[in-house]
Amino acid sequence: PGPLCSSRVGDDWIDAGTSCRSRSGMPGPVKFVGTLILGALPTNPAKVKFDKEHLYSLAPEAARKRAIDLQIISGDYSRGGEISIENEAYVKQLIEIASDGKQKVDASGKGDLQFFIIRGGAEGFLPDWLSTRDASNAVVPGNPSTITFRFDDNDMLAVFDSGGTLVSSARLERPLFITGAWSQRTADKVYDSWHDKEVFIYKNTNFAIPYLGLGVKDGMRGKVATVDMHKQEGTLGCIFIVDPKTPALDDSNLGRFEPKLIMDVLKKTGQKVDDVKSRHVPLGVMRVVTIK
């Protein structure tokens, strides 16, 4: 006899489309049948590896993001390496599936750079400490202790050239709340205005640590709030581009450092860090995709 409730059995003897919790085996001793109950299921090494390398949080969109990832690899955990923030084919599929086919990377070769923010798209690429939290609303203590930060830590920024080639991608850390300085209402109002708006780059030297900022012509700058995307240093509302090579805040090299995504964009546009001044240089258009 075959399985009790499906003609196809998944990696853990459970199919996505069935509530079957055991596999029926050939007639035999009770001891043999007992090894087939859920508690004694064989381990799938590929799934173990996938779960170790792809961390999802407790955010509401995390389950949907994981389902999309598994859809892209057809449920084959041995293909887990394809689920990578640096894999062009994967990021393109993620954008298309998450937007229900409404957003696609243009391969026509016409126009400027293509920017995509995938809200919830960094689920699966999180650091260990976020795997047991809601990464879309993570509380971080400040210094001094009277200051509290809340961050949306599970969004992804991906940049493609006009022909659809992936230029760079990175996880974002977006401040939602900073005691006495920033509110979620303002943070969301700005972020929600970014779709279909022009992206530009410029140099900001108004603070102790200068930075190259990716700005968006959202109509909010100077009126509601001026929010850029830049390296991980200080923020009163600006969004961090995560780069594991970012120097520490007390490291003098931080003033000269720029994240890989910024450097990749500059290289693609034929510019160097010193070429970028305070003037806003247009780069392309932002698209926003939300995983629901």
Residue, then its C-alpha position, 0 to 999 in steps of 0.5 A: p500500500g502507498p501513503l495514506c493521504s497523498s501519492r507524493v510525500g515531501d522531505d519530512w513525509i508531509d506534503a504542502g497540500t495534505s494534513c497527512r502526518s505519517r507514511s504508511g509502510m509495507p505490512g510488518p512488525v509494529k516496531f517498524v511501523g513505529t519508526l514512521i511516526l512524526g517524532a521519528l522522521p528521518t532528517n533531511p540534511a539539505k533542509v537542515k543546511f537550508d534552515k541554518e543558512h536562511l534565517y526568518s524572523l517572527a515578522p508577519e511577512a516572514a512565513r510568506k517570504r519563506a513560502i516564496d523562497l521554497q516556491i522559487i526552488s520548487g521545494d528542493y532544499s538541495r537548491g537552497g544556495e540559489i536563495s541568495i541576496e546576490n543571485e540575480a535570477y532569484v531577486k528577479q523572481l522574488i520581485e515578480i512573485a511578491s508583486d503578483g506579477k505587477q513589477k518586473v525588472d526591465a531588460s530593454g536597455k532603456g532608461d537609467l538604473q532600476f531601484f527596488i525596495i522589497r518590503g520583507g524581502a530580507e527575511g531569510f538573510l537575517p542575523d541570528w539575533l533577529s531570528t527570535r524577534d519580529a524583524s519588522n519591529a525590532v527594539v534596540p536600546g540606545n545610549p544613553s539608556t533613556i533613548t529607545f530605537r525601533f527598526d524595520d530590519n527586514d527590507m531589501l534594496a536591489v539595484f539593476d542596470s537598464g538591461g536588467t543586470l543586478v548591480s548590487s543588493a543589501r539589507l536595510e535597517r529603517p528606523l521606525f521610532i527614536t525617542g524624542a526625535w522620530s515617529q513611526r507615523t513620519a517614517d511610514k509617511v515618507y517610505d510610503s511615498w517612494h514608489d515611482k519616484e526618482v532616486f539620486i545620489y549626493k554628498n552630505t557633509n553637514f554632520a561629523i561623519p560625511y556620507l554619500g546618500l541615496g535620496v528619493k524625490d518624494g516631495m517630503r524633503g524639507k517639508v515632512a522629513t529628509v530621509d536618505m539611505h546611507k552607511q551605518e553610522g548615526t541616524l535621526g530617521c535616515i535608513f542604513i544600508v547594511d554592510p558587514k564591513t562597516p567600521a565601528l562608530d569610533d573608527s576613524n575609517l568610518g568617515r571614508f568608508e562607503p557601503k558596497l552597494i553605494m560603491d557598486v552604483l558609483k562604478k556602474t555610473g562611471q563615478k568615484v567617491d570624490d566625484v560626488k558633490s552636494r549637487h543631486v545627481p539623478l540615477g533612476v527610479m524607485r519601485v516598492v514591492t511589499i510581501k504580504 
